[in-house]
Amino acid sequence: MRCPFCAHDDTQVKDSRPTEDNASIRRRRQCSSCGARFTTFERVQLREVVVVKSGADGGPGRREPFERSKLEQSVALACRKRAIEQERLDQLISGIQRQVETSGEPEVPSSRIGELVMDGLRQIDSVAYIRFASVYRDFSEARDFEEFASTVQQAAKE
């Protein structure tokens, strides 16, 4: 494993343990050159899944490999400055990744991933849910926020 600080190729594993959800292995490493310590995660990758983005004209869009980091980034952005435990977000992301990889389909529409994220965020935090939905559903006016927020409020009362 290459050191992220000095790019030296030789690092040593100092500690290994499973994560809380047993979905990955957390490894503490130390660079033999600069002495820096860092953490890596080892996860199972069942198969290469391709995400099909929606095209501008409603037709088929571009295809790109599924990347957990993009999913983590979008969820983190929606949950920014919210009091949500990182462990809970990691479980959400791992669950979505597992559903995508075990679906049996080599290609997954980006809309399906978006719906899975929205379902998960709805259960975790309503503000993060609305933030994600505003980007995912492309809200263009304040009225769009109001209408969506009122449906979220009504669902919470039921």
N, C-alpha and C positions, 0 to 999 in steps of 0.2 A: 504494500500500500504506500503510495507516494505521500510525503509530508505536505500538507497544505501551506505551510509557512516557508519552507526552504526548497521544496520540490525534490528532496533527496528520496531515493527509491527504497531505502531500508528503514522500516519501522518495526517496533516490537509490540506485541500484544501484552499488556500489563494485567488486564482483567477482562473476563467475559462473563456475561450473565444474560438470561432471557429478559425481555421487557415484560411489563405488567400483564399484557394480554397474550403472552407467549407466541406472538406473531413474528417476532424477530429477535436477533441476538445483538446486544449492545456490547461493543468492544472499546475499551480504553487503550489507546496506543501511545507510544512514545517514540520520537524520532531519534535514531542513534547519532545523527549528525548535529542537530541544533538543540536537542533535548526537549523540544516542545511536546506537549500532550494534547491529544484530541480524541474525539469519540467518533466511531463509525457504527453503522447499523447494517446487519445482514438480514435480508428478507428473501423468502421464497418467491420466485417468479415462475408461475406455472406455464405461461405461453406468451408469445408476443401478440399483443392485442393492438389493433389499429383503430384509432378514433376517426370517425368520418364527420368532418365539420359541415355545417349546412352552407350551401352556396348562396351567393348574393341574390340570385334570381329564383331561389326556392328549389333549384335543381341540386344534383349531387355536388358536394364541395370537395375540398382537398382532404387528403388522408395523411395522418401522421401517427407515429407510435404513441401509445399511451405512456404518459410520464407522471409518476406519482408526485414529483416535485411541483408540477403545474397545479395539480389538485390541492396540494398543501398550500401553495401560494394563494390560490383563490379563496380557500376556506379561511386562511389567516387574515386576509384582507377584510373579509366580511366580519370576522370576529375581533378585529383590532379594537383595542381599548375597552373590551368587554371582560367581565370577570368570569372567564371560562377556563377551566383547568386544561393545560396542554395535553394531559393524558386522555381526557375525554375527546379532544379533537383528533388525537392520534388514533383512537379507537374508531371514530367515525371514518377517517380516511382509510384505515386498514380494512374496515368493513366494506366500503365502496370499492376499493381495489379488489378485494376478494370476490365480490359480486361480479365485477367486470371480467375478471380472469376466469372465473368458474362458470360463466354463462354458456360456454361451449361455442360461442360465436367468435370468429376471427376478427370481425369488425363490429364496433359499437358506435352508434350515433352519439355525437356530443350532447344532444338533447336528453338522452337517457342518463348520462352521467350528471347533467345539470339537475334532472328530476331527483336523482338519488341524493345529491347534495342538499337540495331544498327539503326533502323529506327528513334528512338527518338534522339539519339546522332548525327546522320547525320544532323538533322535540328538545333541542338544547337551549336555544335563545331566540326570542321573537325578533329582537333588533337585528341580530346577525342574519336571520332568515329574510327579513325585509331588505337588508343591504344587498344580500346575494341576489334576491329576486329582482331588485331594481336594475342590476347589470344584466342578469340572465334574460329577463323579459324585456329589456331595453325600454325602461320608463323614460318618457320624453317630457312629461309635464308634471307639475306638482299634483294635479288631479289624479294621475296614475298612482302616486304614492298614497294619497288619501284613500282611494278606493281599495287598494291592496291592504293597507293598514287596517281599514275597517273590517275586512273579511277575516283578517288575522285575529282581531279583537273579538269578533263574534264567535269564531271557532274556539277561542280560549274560554269564553263564557259557557260554552256547551259542555 
